Amino acid sequence: MSTRSTYQDLAAHFMGATEPAAPIGAGTSPRLPDAAVLVALCGNLPSMSGIWLAQLAERLARTDGPTGLVRFDDQRMRVDLFHAEGRSVAVAEHGLPDACRVVRRWIVALPDGYAAGDCVIPSTELVLLTGCDEAAKAAARVKLQELSSKLETVPVTGRPVHVVTVAASQEVGAAAAGGLSQWADGQLATPVRWCGSIERVDRLEGVVTAEIRSRTRADFTLVATQLCDALRAVASRFDEPAPIDPPIQRPIDLPRTVTPPSKEPVMATAPAYVDPDLAAQRSARADAPRSSLLAWFPEFVGLRIRPANASQVELAIDMHGRLHLLSTDASTRDLRVARSWCTSNWSLLSSAVVDLKDVSVPEMVDHLVLDEARLAVPLHGSGILLHVGVEVAGQRRRIDLNDEQSAGLSA
């Protein structure tokens, strides 16, 4: 007799899986394009489209940090912010430029009554959500034909349509999207790219919702364009390479190692023990600002745990049980990834750290240690505590550039 529940048997029947995997952990996140604004249009889905749009935004927020989902109807515009807890995010009545300082990825859903070709907006990428049954694939072909005819008038050649399948395993989704891609290669000039499958509906937590009644479905194109313009204005904050990690100490070491055998310090281990104290002190002075950020924060207690997908971010706790994330990545990407990892693995952290066992709601504070104060200008009011690390007469000093109130952290 089967040990699976009746619910799992029914799910397997309707989703086409003969032996579905047990729903353990978070669902797989589709590999979505890097564009800051994604325009999503829904095909034939097994249930209400809003459920799957929210799942798409949730999975994008897990990997890319705070994400916004914008939907329209006849009376209002609804904005859902995912993984933006603990940040001061303002959703303005006449637009979203203020929220773009913190929320860097947006999904704008094509309203009902719009044709598929209406979602072609410059600086955005197109995402089509579809089921995997025959009726859904037929409807997807119709939408792809509409998009292809519209994209032929756009100066950007070869612009793909990204497909996300729902309510299906990765294998079933890949097979369905593969059939659509082959059909598009023979019939259309628009390439079709499969991003992945949303296999199931996961529980959503910490979603911040706002309704703007001054915007309706008629403002769809205007809102999407405003988002693109606002994100382009703050693009340097997210996308410019951080001039922090280049080895600044290496030019100092070059005069001491100008001899031809550059690998001699590695090969000759014996001479390294001639004066170990001097070598250790010189190495500590050169590497301490990079090797451990905790040296700049004596008021914190460091943790030996590092986020798996952002190992450069250090974790620490304070006397109030708050978790502090320390980073030197001026693009703030590492902080966003680390915050998402800590949120998803809070049960692991609370079981491993005694001081976090009684903390049911995670309270995290982001810290960014910069080499130059000018790098903090585009990060003002972003919800991150900013610091500059300096060394004076061999002593490390931390200069705080803001506090929790001026950073925009919620009380």
Backbone hydrogen bonds in HBPLUS format (Angstrom, degrees):
<---DONOR---> <-ACCEPTOR-->    atom                        ^
c    i                          cat <-CA-CA->   ^        H-A-AA   ^      H-
h    n   atom  resd res      DA  || num        DHA   H-A  angle D-A-AA Bond
n    s   type  num  typ     dist DA aas  dist angle  dist       angle   num
A0009-ASP N   A0005-SER O   3.09 MM   4  6.45 152.7  2.17 146.7 154.6     1
A0010-LEU N   A0006-THR O   2.95 MM   4  6.24 159.7  1.99 153.5 158.3     2
A0011-ALA N   A0007-TYR O   2.90 MM   4  6.14 159.5  1.94 149.5 155.8     3
A0012-ALA N   A0008-GLN O   2.89 MM   4  6.04 156.7  1.94 145.4 151.6     4
A0013-HIS N   A0009-ASP O   3.02 MM   4  6.27 147.5  2.13 141.4 150.2     5
A0014-PHE N   A0010-LEU O   3.05 MM   4  6.33 164.1  2.07 157.5 159.6     6
A0015-MET N   A0011-ALA O   2.92 MM   4  5.86 150.1  2.01 148.3 156.4     7
A0016-GLY N   A0012-ALA O   3.07 MM   4  5.72 119.2  2.46 130.7 140.3     8
A0024-ILE N   A0022-ALA O   2.79 MM   2  5.72 122.6  2.12 117.4 100.4     9
A0031-ARG N   A0195-CYS O   2.87 MM 164  4.91 163.3  1.90 141.1 135.6    10
A0106-TRP N   A0036-ALA O   2.86 MM  70  6.17 154.4  1.93 161.9 170.3    11
A0125-GLU N   A0037-VAL O   3.29 MM  88  6.80 151.2  2.37 148.5 156.9    12
A0038-LEU N   A0106-TRP O   2.86 MM  68  6.17 163.2  1.88 151.5 156.7    13
A0108-VAL N   A0038-LEU O   2.81 MM  70  6.20 161.4  1.85 163.1 169.6    14
A0039-VAL N   A0125-GLU O   2.86 MM  86  6.12 165.5  1.88 166.7 171.6    15
A0127-VAL N   A0039-VAL O   2.96 MM  88  6.10 158.7  2.00 155.8 154.1    16
A0040-ALA N   A0108-VAL O   2.93 MM  68  6.04 155.1  1.99 136.6 144.9    17
A0110-LEU N   A0040-ALA O   2.82 MM  70  6.00 164.1  1.84 169.2 166.8    18
A0041-LEU N   A0127-VAL O   2.97 MM  86  6.41 159.0  2.01 164.3 170.8    19
A0129-LEU N   A0041-LEU O   3.05 MM  88  6.41 160.4  2.09 154.9 161.2    20
A0043-GLY N   A0129-LEU O   2.75 MM  86  5.87 163.3  1.77 169.4 174.1    21
A0131-GLY N   A0044-ASN O   2.96 MM  87  5.96 137.8  2.14 156.9 157.0    22
A0051-ILE N   A0048-MET O   3.23 MM   3  5.85 142.0  2.38 112.8 121.0    23
A0053-LEU N   A0049-SER O   2.96 MM   4  6.22 154.4  2.03 156.6 165.0    24
A0054-ALA N   A0050-GLY O   3.07 MM   4  6.12 158.4  2.12 142.0 147.0    25
A0055-GLN N   A0051-ILE O   3.12 MM   4  6.40 150.3  2.21 139.4 147.7    26
A0056-LEU N   A0052-TRP O   2.92 MM   4  6.11 150.7  2.00 142.4 150.0    27
A0057-ALA N   A0053-LEU O   3.01 MM   4  6.31 159.6  2.05 149.5 154.2    28
A0058-GLU N   A0054-ALA O   2.90 MM   4  6.08 156.0  1.96 147.2 154.3    29
A0059-ARG N   A0055-GLN O   3.03 MM   4  6.20 161.2  2.07 147.7 151.6    30
A0060-LEU N   A0056-LEU O   3.06 MM   4  6.25 151.5  2.14 144.4 152.4    31
A0061-ALA N   A0057-ALA O   2.94 MM   4  6.12 152.9  2.02 146.4 153.7    32
A0062-ARG N   A0058-GLU O   3.13 MM   4  6.40 138.0  2.31 140.3 151.0    33
A0064-ASP N   A0060-LEU O   2.91 MM   4  5.94 157.3  1.96 155.3 162.8    34
A0065-GLY N   A0061-ALA O   3.02 MM   4  4.62 133.8  2.24 126.2 125.1    35
A0067-THR N   A0082-PHE O   3.10 MM  15  5.23 155.2  2.16 139.8 147.6    36
A0082-PHE N   A0067-THR O   2.79 MM  15  5.23 174.3  1.80 164.3 165.9    37
A0068-GLY N   A0105-ARG O   2.87 MM  37  6.36 158.0  1.92 152.3 158.1    38
A0107-ILE N   A0068-GLY O   2.78 MM  39  6.18 151.0  1.86 155.3 165.2    39
A0069-LEU N   A0080-ASP O   2.79 MM  11  5.07 153.4  1.86 149.3 157.8    40
A0080-ASP N   A0069-LEU O   2.89 MM  11  5.07 163.7  1.92 148.1 153.6    41
A0070-VAL N   A0107-ILE O   2.85 MM  37  6.23 163.4  1.87 162.5 167.0    42
A0109-ALA N   A0070-VAL O   2.95 MM  39  6.16 174.5  1.95 173.9 172.4    43
A0071-ARG N   A0078-ARG O   2.91 MM   7  5.21 162.6  1.94 153.1 158.5    44
A0078-ARG N   A0071-ARG O   2.79 MM   7  5.21 162.2  1.82 152.8 158.4    45
A0073-ASP N   A0076-ARG O   3.08 MM   3  5.74 145.7  2.20 170.6 172.7    46
A0217-ARG N   A0073-ASP O   3.11 MM 144  5.32 138.8  2.28 141.4 145.2    47
A0077-MET N   A0212-ILE O   2.87 MM 135  5.09 152.5  1.95 133.6 142.7    48
A0212-ILE N   A0077-MET O   2.79 MM 135  5.09 169.3  1.80 157.0 160.8    49
A0079-VAL N   A0210-ALA O   2.83 MM 131  5.23 171.1  1.84 165.1 166.9    50
A0210-ALA N   A0079-VAL O   2.88 MM 131  5.23 152.9  1.95 150.6 159.0    51
A0081-LEU N   A0208-VAL O   2.71 MM 127  5.00 163.3  1.74 151.6 157.6    52
A0208-VAL N   A0081-LEU O   2.98 MM 127  5.00 162.0  2.02 147.8 149.2    53
A0087-ARG N   A0084-ALA O   3.23 MM   3  5.71 149.3  2.33 134.8 134.3    54
A0100-CYS N   A0097-PRO O   3.26 MM   3  5.25 134.1  2.48  94.4 106.5    55
A0101-ARG N   A0098-ASP O   3.19 MM   3  5.82 165.7  2.21 114.9 119.3    56
A0102-VAL N   A0099-ALA O   3.12 MM   3  5.82 154.3  2.19 117.9 123.7    57
A0103-VAL N   A0099-ALA O   2.89 MM   4  5.92 172.0  1.89 165.9 163.3    58
A0114-TYR N   A0111-PRO O   3.39 MM   3  6.02 158.6  2.44 132.0 133.2    59
A0118-ASP N   A0115-ALA O   2.98 MM   3  5.44 152.3  2.05 111.9 120.3    60
A0119-CYS N   A0116-ALA O   3.31 MM   3  5.97 169.5  2.32 117.4 120.5    61
A0120-VAL N   A0117-GLY O   3.45 MM   3  5.93 166.1  2.47 115.0 115.8    62
A0124-THR N   A0121-ILE O   3.31 MM   3  5.92 140.4  2.48 142.9 141.4    63
A0162-HIS N   A0126-LEU O   2.98 MM  36  5.99 162.4  2.01 148.7 148.8    64
A0128-LEU N   A0162-HIS O   2.70 MM  34  6.11 159.3  1.74 159.9 167.4    65
A0164-VAL N   A0128-LEU O   2.88 MM  36  6.09 165.3  1.90 153.9 155.5    66
A0130-THR N   A0164-VAL O   3.13 MM  34  6.51 154.8  2.20 153.1 158.3    67
A0166-VAL N   A0130-THR O   3.11 MM  36  6.26 140.6  2.27 147.6 153.3    68
A0137-LYS N   A0133-ASP O   3.00 MM   4  6.30 157.1  2.05 154.0 160.7    69
A0138-ALA N   A0134-GLU O   2.96 MM   4  6.16 151.6  2.05 147.1 154.7    70
A0139-ALA N   A0135-ALA O   3.03 MM   4  6.29 158.5  2.08 146.8 152.2    71
A0140-ALA N   A0136-ALA O   2.91 MM   4  6.12 147.6  2.02 143.4 152.9    72
A0141-ARG N   A0137-LYS O   3.08 MM   4  6.31 148.2  2.18 141.3 148.4    73
A0142-VAL N   A0138-ALA O   3.27 MM   4  6.64 151.9  2.36 143.7 150.4    74
A0143-LYS N   A0139-ALA O   3.14 MM   4  6.48 161.0  2.18 149.9 154.0    75
A0144-LEU N   A0140-ALA O   2.87 MM   4  6.07 156.9  1.92 150.4 157.3    76
A0145-GLN N   A0141-ARG O   2.97 MM   4  6.17 149.4  2.06 144.7 152.1    77
A0146-GLU N   A0142-VAL O   3.14 MM   4  6.47 155.8  2.20 146.9 152.8    78
A0147-LEU N   A0143-LYS O   2.92 MM   4  6.18 160.8  1.96 151.3 156.7    79
A0148-SER N   A0144-LEU O   2.88 MM   4  5.97 157.2  1.93 145.5 151.8    80
A0149-SER N   A0145-GLN O   3.13 MM   4  6.32 161.7  2.17 148.2 151.8    81
A0150-LYS N   A0146-GLU O   3.20 MM   4  6.43 149.5  2.30 141.9 150.1    82
A0151-LEU N   A0147-LEU O   2.78 MM   4  5.96 158.2  1.83 154.8 161.4    83
A0152-GLU N   A0148-SER O   3.13 MM   4  6.27 134.8  2.34 142.3 151.7    84
A0153-THR N   A0150-LYS O   3.12 MM   3  5.74 155.9  2.18 114.3 120.8    85
A0154-VAL N   A0151-LEU O   3.05 MM   3  5.05 155.6  2.11 102.8 110.6    86
A0161-VAL N   A0191-PRO O   3.00 MM  30  6.46 151.6  2.08 152.6 160.5    87
A0193-ARG N   A0161-VAL O   2.95 MM  32  6.14 165.7  1.98 148.1 152.5    88
A0163-VAL N   A0193-ARG O   2.73 MM  30  6.00 162.9  1.76 156.2 161.4    89
A0195-CYS N   A0163-VAL O   2.86 MM  32  5.88 172.6  1.87 161.4 161.4    90
A0165-THR N   A0196-GLY O   3.19 MM  31  6.54 149.4  2.28 150.5 153.9    91
A0198-ILE N   A0165-THR O   2.79 MM  33  6.29 157.0  1.85 157.0 160.0    92
A0167-ALA N   A0198-ILE O   2.86 MM  31  6.15 129.3  2.12 176.0 166.0    93
A0173-GLY N   A0169-SER O   2.86 MM   4  5.99 165.5  1.88 154.8 159.6    94
A0174-ALA N   A0170-GLN O   2.89 MM   4  5.92 154.6  1.95 140.9 147.8    95
A0175-ALA N   A0171-GLU O   3.09 MM   4  6.29 153.8  2.16 144.4 151.0    96
A0176-ALA N   A0172-VAL O   3.02 MM   4  6.28 162.1  2.05 152.0 156.4    97
A0177-ALA N   A0173-GLY O   2.89 MM   4  6.03 170.1  1.90 153.8 157.0    98
A0178-GLY N   A0174-ALA O   2.79 MM   4  5.76 145.4  1.91 137.3 147.8    99
A0179-GLY N   A0175-ALA O   3.10 MM   4  6.33 150.4  2.19 142.7 148.8   100
A0180-LEU N   A0176-ALA O   3.17 MM   4  6.54 154.8  2.23 145.3 151.9   101
A0181-SER N   A0177-ALA O   2.86 MM   4  6.09 154.7  1.92 149.3 156.5   102
A0182-GLN N   A0178-GLY O   2.96 MM   4  6.19 161.2  2.00 149.5 153.8   103
A0183-TRP N   A0179-GLY O   3.02 MM   4  6.17 159.9  2.06 145.2 151.0   104
A0184-ALA N   A0180-LEU O   2.87 MM   4  6.06 156.3  1.93 146.8 153.6   105
A0185-ASP N   A0181-SER O   2.92 MM   4  6.15 151.9  2.00 148.0 155.4   106
A0186-GLY N   A0182-GLN O   3.31 MM   4  6.57 145.1  2.44 142.5 150.0   107
A0187-GLN N   A0183-TRP O   2.99 MM   4  6.09 137.2  2.18 145.0 157.4   108
A0188-LEU N   A0184-ALA O   2.77 MM   4  4.90 158.1  1.82 134.2 140.6   109
A0215-ARG N   A0212-ILE O   3.47 MM   3  5.96 165.7  2.49 108.5 112.2   110
A0219-ASP N   A0216-THR O   2.90 MM   3  5.61 161.3  1.94 121.8 127.7   111
A0220-PHE N   A0217-ARG O   3.25 MM   3  5.38 156.4  2.31 114.5 113.5   112
A0223-VAL N   A0219-ASP O   2.88 MM   4  5.99 167.1  1.90 163.4 165.6   113
A0224-ALA N   A0220-PHE O   3.06 MM   4  6.27 168.2  2.07 155.3 158.6   114
A0225-THR N   A0221-THR O   2.98 MM   4  6.14 157.4  2.03 148.2 154.5   115
A0226-GLN N   A0222-LEU O   2.90 MM   4  6.11 154.6  1.96 147.5 154.9   116
A0227-LEU N   A0223-VAL O   2.95 MM   4  6.21 157.1  2.00 152.3 157.7   117
A0228-CYS N   A0224-ALA O   3.14 MM   4  6.41 159.2  2.18 144.5 149.7   118
A0229-ASP N   A0225-THR O   2.98 MM   4  6.26 160.2  2.02 151.8 156.9   119
A0230-ALA N   A0226-GLN O   2.87 MM   4  6.05 162.8  1.90 152.9 157.7   120
A0231-LEU N   A0227-LEU O   2.91 MM   4  6.02 165.6  1.93 154.1 157.9   121
A0232-ARG N   A0228-CYS O   2.96 MM   4  6.03 146.4  2.07 140.2 149.7   122
A0233-ALA N   A0229-ASP O   3.07 MM   4  6.28 141.4  2.23 139.9 149.5   123
A0235-ALA N   A0232-ARG O   3.34 MM   3  4.84 165.8  2.36  96.8  98.9   124
A0237-ARG N   A0234-VAL O   3.02 MM   3  5.62 143.0  2.16 113.6 123.1   125
A0238-PHE N   A0235-ALA O   3.05 MM   3  5.43 130.8  2.30 106.7 118.6   126
A0239-ASP N   A0235-ALA O   2.84 MM   4  5.75 176.2  1.84 174.7 175.7   127
A0248-ILE N   A0246-PRO O   2.74 MM   2  5.82 105.2  2.30 122.4 107.6   128
A0250-ARG N   A0247-PRO O   3.18 MM   3  5.48 147.2  2.30 103.7 112.7   129
A0252-ILE N   A0249-GLN O   3.01 MM   3  5.31 127.9  2.29 104.1 118.2   130
A0253-ASP N   A0249-GLN O   3.15 MM   4  6.54 142.9  2.29 146.0 156.9   131
A0253-ASP N   A0250-ARG O   2.94 MM   3  5.02 121.4  2.29  98.7 114.1   132
A0254-LEU N   A0250-ARG O   2.97 MM   4  6.21 133.7  2.19 149.7 163.3   133
A0256-ARG N   A0253-ASP O   3.01 MM   3  5.42 133.0  2.24 108.7 121.6   134
A0257-THR N   A0254-LEU O   2.93 MM   3  5.06 141.0  2.08 104.9 116.8   135
A0262-SER N   A0260-PRO O   2.71 MM   2  5.69 112.1  2.17 125.2 107.2   136
A0264-GLU N   A0261-PRO O   3.17 MM   3  5.53 160.6  2.21 116.0 117.5   137
A0266-VAL N   A0263-LYS O   3.08 MM   3  5.47 134.1  2.30 107.2 119.4   138
A0267-MET N   A0263-LYS O   3.01 MM   4  6.27 159.5  2.05 155.1 161.7   139
A0268-ALA N   A0264-GLU O   2.79 MM   4  5.65 171.4  1.80 157.9 160.9   140
A0269-THR N   A0267-MET O   3.07 MM   2  5.88 124.0  2.40 108.8  93.1   141
A0272-ALA N   A0269-THR O   3.14 MM   3  5.30 130.6  2.40  98.3 111.8   142
A0273-TYR N   A0270-ALA O   3.03 MM   3  5.73 162.2  2.06 122.8 127.7   143
A0274-VAL N   A0271-PRO O   3.02 MM   3  5.34 165.9  2.04 115.5 118.3   144
A0279-ALA N   A0275-ASP O   3.26 MM   4  6.52 166.5  2.28 154.3 158.3   145
A0280-ALA N   A0276-PRO O   2.86 MM   4  5.95 160.4  1.90 148.9 154.4   146
A0281-GLN N   A0277-ASP O   2.89 MM   4  6.07 162.1  1.92 150.4 155.4   147
A0282-ARG N   A0278-LEU O   2.92 MM   4  6.07 163.4  1.95 150.6 155.2   148
A0283-SER N   A0279-ALA O   2.92 MM   4  6.03 158.8  1.96 146.0 152.4   149
A0284-ALA N   A0280-ALA O   2.84 MM   4  5.98 154.2  1.90 145.4 153.0   150
A0285-ARG N   A0281-GLN O   2.97 MM   4  6.17 159.2  2.01 148.4 153.4   151
A0286-ALA N   A0282-ARG O   3.13 MM   4  6.30 151.2  2.22 142.3 149.7   152
A0287-ASP N   A0283-SER O   2.88 MM   4  5.90 158.4  1.92 152.0 157.8   153
A0288-ALA N   A0284-ALA O   2.91 MM   4  5.26 149.4  2.01 139.8 144.4   154
A0290-ARG N   A0287-ASP O   2.94 MM   3  5.43 137.8  2.12 114.7 126.7   155
A0291-SER N   A0287-ASP O   2.69 MM   4  5.64 161.4  1.72 164.2 169.3   156
A0292-SER N   A0288-ALA O   3.38 MM   4  5.99 169.5  2.40 144.4 144.9   157
A0296-TRP N   A0293-LEU O   2.98 MM   3  5.73 157.8  2.03 120.3 126.0   158
A0297-PHE N   A0294-LEU O   2.96 MM   3  5.06 153.2  2.04 104.7 113.4   159
A0300-PHE N   A0297-PHE O   3.17 MM   3  5.79 170.7  2.18 120.7 123.4   160
A0301-VAL N   A0317-ILE O   2.95 MM  16  5.40 165.8  1.97 157.0 161.8   161
A0317-ILE N   A0301-VAL O   2.97 MM  16  5.40 154.5  2.04 141.5 147.1   162
A0303-LEU N   A0315-LEU O   2.92 MM  12  5.51 160.7  1.96 149.0 143.4   163
A0310-ALA N   A0307-PRO O   3.26 MM   3  5.17 164.3  2.28 103.7 108.2   164
A0313-VAL N   A0310-ALA O   3.09 MM   3  5.86 166.1  2.11 122.8 127.2   165
A0314-GLU N   A0326-LEU O   2.97 MM  12  5.06 151.6  2.05 145.9 149.3   166
A0326-LEU N   A0314-GLU O   2.86 MM  12  5.06 168.5  1.87 154.8 157.7   167
A0316-ALA N   A0324-HIS O   2.97 MM   8  5.09 144.0  2.11 144.7 151.2   168
A0324-HIS N   A0316-ALA O   2.65 MM   8  5.09 176.2  1.65 157.8 158.7   169
A0318-ASP N   A0322-ARG O   3.22 MM   4  5.69 142.3  2.37 143.3 153.9   170
A0321-GLY N   A0318-ASP O   3.12 MM   3  5.52 167.1  2.14 116.2 118.6   171
A0323-LEU N   A0363-GLU O   2.98 MM  40  6.23 157.7  2.03 162.7 164.9   172
A0365-VAL N   A0323-LEU O   2.88 MM  42  6.33 148.0  1.98 153.2 161.9   173
A0325-LEU N   A0365-VAL O   2.84 MM  40  6.15 163.5  1.87 160.8 164.5   174
A0367-HIS N   A0325-LEU O   2.74 MM  42  5.86 147.7  1.84 172.5 175.8   175
A0327-SER N   A0367-HIS O   3.10 MM  40  6.27 142.0  2.25 137.3 148.2   176
A0369-VAL N   A0327-SER O   2.88 MM  42  6.25 163.9  1.91 163.9 167.1   177
A0332-THR N   A0329-ASP O   3.00 MM   3  5.54 162.3  2.03 117.8 123.6   178
A0336-ARG N   A0332-THR O   3.14 MM   4  6.39 158.6  2.19 148.1 153.2   179
A0337-VAL N   A0333-ARG O   2.93 MM   4  6.20 165.0  1.96 158.8 162.8   180
A0338-ALA N   A0334-ASP O   2.85 MM   4  5.94 161.3  1.89 147.8 153.7   181
A0339-ARG N   A0335-LEU O   2.86 MM   4  5.96 158.9  1.91 147.7 153.4   182
A0340-SER N   A0336-ARG O   3.04 MM   4  6.23 159.4  2.08 144.8 150.2   183
A0341-TRP N   A0337-VAL O   2.95 MM   4  6.21 154.0  2.02 146.0 153.5   184
A0342-CYS N   A0338-ALA O   2.88 MM   4  6.13 160.6  1.91 152.8 157.6   185
A0343-THR N   A0339-ARG O   2.97 MM   4  6.16 156.7  2.02 148.0 154.3   186
A0344-SER N   A0340-SER O   3.02 MM   4  6.21 161.9  2.05 148.1 152.8   187
A0345-ASN N   A0341-TRP O   2.94 MM   4  6.04 141.3  2.10 145.1 155.8   188
A0348-LEU N   A0345-ASN O   3.09 MM   3  5.29 121.1  2.45  99.6 113.9   189
A0349-LEU N   A0345-ASN O   3.03 MM   4  6.42 159.6  2.08 153.3 159.1   190
A0350-SER N   A0346-TRP O   2.80 MM   4  5.98 169.5  1.81 158.2 160.8   191
A0351-SER N   A0347-SER O   3.12 MM   4  6.15 142.2  2.26 136.1 145.1   192
A0352-ALA N   A0348-LEU O   3.08 MM   4  6.22 137.4  2.27 140.9 152.0   193
A0352-ALA N   A0349-LEU O   3.13 MM   3  5.14 128.2  2.41  95.3 109.1   194
A0353-VAL N   A0349-LEU O   2.89 MM   4  5.96 143.4  2.03 154.5 163.2   195
A0356-LEU N   A0353-VAL O   3.13 MM   3  5.55 155.6  2.20 110.8 118.3   196
A0357-LYS N   A0354-VAL O   3.21 MM   3  5.46 167.3  2.23 112.0 115.9   197
A0359-VAL N   A0356-LEU O   3.16 MM   3  5.19 162.2  2.20 106.3 111.3   198
A0385-LEU N   A0366-ASP O   2.94 MM  19  6.10 164.9  1.96 155.2 151.9   199
A0368-LEU N   A0385-LEU O   2.91 MM  17  6.28 153.3  1.98 165.5 170.0   200
A0387-HIS N   A0368-LEU O   2.93 MM  19  6.11 150.4  2.02 168.2 162.4   201
A0370-LEU N   A0387-HIS O   2.83 MM  17  6.08 173.1  1.83 147.8 149.0   202
A0389-GLY N   A0370-LEU O   3.37 MM  19  6.56 154.8  2.44 163.6 167.2   203
A0375-LEU N   A0372-GLU O   3.27 MM   3  5.84 150.3  2.36 110.5 117.7   204
A0376-ALA N   A0373-ALA O   3.00 MM   3  5.58 161.2  2.04 116.1 122.2   205
A0377-VAL N   A0374-ARG O   3.25 MM   3  5.66 166.6  2.27 112.5 116.5   206
A0379-LEU N   A0376-ALA O   3.07 MM   3  5.20 144.2  2.20 104.7 115.7   207
A0380-HIS N   A0377-VAL O   3.36 MM   3  5.71 167.5  2.37 117.2 117.2   208
A0382-SER N   A0379-LEU O   3.19 MM   3  5.43 145.2  2.32 139.1 131.7   209
A0383-GLY N   A0407-ALA O   2.68 MM  24  4.82 133.9  1.88 154.1 155.7   210
A0401-LEU N   A0386-LEU O   2.91 MM  15  5.39 169.6  1.92 142.9 144.6   211
A0388-VAL N   A0399-ILE O   2.89 MM  11  5.15 149.9  1.98 142.6 152.6   212
A0399-ILE N   A0388-VAL O   2.91 MM  11  5.15 172.6  1.92 154.7 157.0   213
A0390-VAL N   A0397-ARG O   2.96 MM   7  5.37 175.0  1.96 164.0 165.4   214
A0397-ARG N   A0390-VAL O   2.85 MM   7  5.37 168.4  1.86 157.8 155.6   215
A0392-VAL N   A0395-GLN O   2.82 MM   3  5.23 149.5  1.91 159.5 155.3   216
A0395-GLN N   A0392-VAL O   2.89 MM   3  5.23 163.2  1.92 115.7 120.9   217
A0407-ALA N   A0403-ASP O   2.87 MM   4  5.92 138.7  2.04 149.1 161.5   218
A0409-LEU N   A0404-GLU O   3.12 MM   5  5.42 151.3  2.20 165.2 168.4   219
A0408-GLY N   A0405-GLN O   3.25 MM   3  5.49 150.0  2.34 101.9 110.3   220
